């Protein structure tokens, strides 16, 4: 019996872009504000928070429909 386990992973495009922006900022290649440099991470975090808010609203509506 040969069971192969394939592991997929690694860094995403957003993660790689974030690393590139930080390295360029620290090497003084770009003179952007740190807000702009950290924007890829902030946008990703915003999508996660937005998804959690939608899930919370969904569960609240589902719970109310079960009680009525």
N, C-alpha and C positions, 0 to 999 in steps of 0.2 A: 504494500500500500504506500503510494507516494502522494502525500498531501502537500501541495505547494500553497503557501500563504503569500499573497501579493499585497504589499503595502503601498498605498498611494499617498503621496503627501508632498511636502516641500513648501516652498514659498510661493505665494500668489503674485500676480502681476502688481497688485496694489502694494504688497509688502516689499517687492523689489523696487518699485518706484519710490517708496518711502525711504528706503535705505540709500538709494542714489541721491535723492534730494538732501538728506541729512549729511552725507559725505560731501556733496558739493558745497553745502552751506558751511560746514566746518573747515573746508579747505579754501574758503573765501573765493570760490569760483562764481557763486551767485550771491547777490546781496538782498535776497528776498527776506521779508519778515518771517519770523518763525511760524506765524499763523498760516502762511502760504506753504511753507515747507511741510508742515504737519497736516495739510489739508487732505491728502489721501486717507490717512488714518481717521481723521475727524468725519469724513464722509462715510467711511465704512461703519464707524461707531454709530453715526446717525441712522443708517439703514437698520442696524441691529436694534436700536432703541425704538425706531418706528415699527418694526416687526413685532416687538414685544408689546407695544401699545395696542396694535391691532389684535394680537392674541388676547390681551386682557379684556378689550372691548367685546371680542367674540365670546369669551367665557362668561362675562357678565350677562350678555344677552341670552346665552344658552341657559344659564342658571335661572334667569327670570322666567324664561319660557317653560321650564320644567316645573316651577312652583305655581304657575297659573293654569 
